[in-house]
Amino acid sequence: MNVKYNFNPGPSALPREVLKIAEKNMFNYNNSGMSVMEMSHRSSLYEEIHYNALNLIRKLLKIPDDFTILFMQGGASLQFAMLPLNFRQTGRQAAYVLTGSWSEKAFQEASRTGSAYALASSGESGYRTLPSVDYTHCLPETDYIHFTSNNTIFGTQWGEIPQRESIPLFIDASSDIFSRQVNWKNTDLLYAGAQKNAGPAGVTIVVLRNELVKDTIEGVPHYLNYNTHMKADSLYNTPPALSIYVLGLMLDWISEHGGTEEMEKRAEQKAGVIYNLIDSSNGFYKGYVMPDARSKMNITFNLRSKELEEKFLQKANDAGFTGLAGHRSVGGCRASLYNGVPEEHAEQLAYFMEKFQRQSLH
């Protein structure tokens, strides 16, 4: 297999060690004669995979005992719809902090089934910054506040979510889960699609405070009630077994390589290499977001002209770098540096960028 420098925004790079284990065992799990995709999700073989992954999540993220971990499907997009259905009472409000496209989509989905409002937004800046959040501006009938911790499209990331007071706080951490620790005292529900930092597409991790959940909620379909999945240990319907299996392998890899603390250090190092190159390029490369809002997961930048950007992306592709084109809605360039991206790949990208600049100026 030809080696690629994979900077895709999701699905994204998985460590070579994880892929090798999956290749070796996926089609004959524990010498059972069955692939992971074939075994019954009610079997002891699959239960081993299922509960091992759940236990690793709790260990790595230091999740308190009064939280439940769920495996869901439908990506973050399904969570956009489930949150207001489960946690916004009839006639009340949901508050959203808008910092990019995905937070906008979450807000729009909540608005389809009831009342929601933007508590704060950095949209006027083109999402180049993070907004100032003042919880005293929450409407009195607000049932929860929703944040997106990292924004893959524009390239901003909260260093810390502003400390909440009494209103429950929900976080979409799809693009930075397992890259740092979570402040559970300041978090009531966190969800994340696995396909960026934690494994392949197909499984969504949801971590929620137990006291949030009610047995029945009028008008909510049984499948869309979190309590349904809590009671069934995420086995109410057939789970995405293959995705959960590889998720477990990825969590093992994170644990063996120093846990989320080490992933955070590596994220800072990888991002620092690219941002330092951008900042020292004398304007040849221009970072999209303001320095104090920069993401360590998704580095967004432009070149001096669209023609130069097209040439850069073509040359990068020819050199084995993939996934560097910015999102189709904003253009430009983007390097995604999730957990599975090796540090040496970030260094190789910085070297390529420096070389491209030098050649373009002569």
C-alpha positions, 0 to 999 in steps of 0.5 A: 500500500502506498503511504499517504500523508492523510490530513482528511477532515473525517473520516480521517487517519487511523494509526498504522498499528491499529489498522494492522491489528484490525487486518489480522483479527477482524475476519477471524476474531479470537480464532472464533472462525467468524468475522466481527461483522458476522457474530451475534450482538447478543453473543459473549464474543461481541459483548467482550468487544462492546464492554471493553470499548465502553470501559476504555472510554470511561477510563480515558476520559475519567468519566464520573460514575453518575454519567452513562456512556452510549453507543448511538448511530446517525452521527452528530446529526441525529444528536442535533434532533434528539437533544431538543426532543429529550431535554427541551420541555414544551413551551421552553427554549434551547440556547445555542452558541454559534461558532461555525457550520455544525453549530448552525445545523444543530441550532436549525434542527432544534428550531424545527421542533420548538423554540431555540435562540442564539445565545452568542455568535461569531458569525459576523466575523466569518467565524474567524473568532470565538464569541463572548458568552454571557450566561446572564443573557439566557432567557429564563425558560432555557432548558440547556445551552449547546456548544461545539467545542471544535469547528472543523470547517473554519478552524476554531476551538474553545480552549475552555468552555465558559463555566456554566451556572445552573443551566445544563451544558451540552457539547458537540465534541465530534472533532476533538474528543480524546485529544484532551480531558473533559471538565465533567463538572462543567458538562452535562452531556457530550457527544461525538462521532468517532470518525475523526479522533477515535475510529471509523464512521458509524458509531457516535459516543454519547456521555450524559449525566444520569439525572437528565434522563426521564423514563418517558417523554410525551411525543418522543419516539421510543428509539429517540429516547435516550432512556431506551438505549441506557436501559439496553446498554446500547444494545436495543438494536443491532449496534455497528459492531465493526465500528465499535471494534475498531473504536476499541482498538483505537482506544487501546492505542491511545491508552498505550501511548499516554492517554488523552494527556499525551494526545493533547501534547502531540496535538499542540506539537503538531499544530505548532509546527504548521502554525509556526510555518504559517506565521513565519511565511511573511504573508505567503500563507495566511491563517484564517482564524485569529490566533487566540481562537485557533484549533489544534485539530483543523488548521485553516489557511489561504494563499495569496491567490486562488490560482496559487492555492490550486497549484499548491493543492495539486503539488501537494497531492502529487507529493502524497498529501491528501485531504488538504482542500478546504471545505467546499463552503469556504474554500482555501486549505485545511490540514486536519491533525487528529490523533491518528496523524503522526507527528512526522506527517505534520513535519513533512507538511511544514517542510513541503509548505516551506519548499513550495513557498521558496520555489514560488518566489523564485 
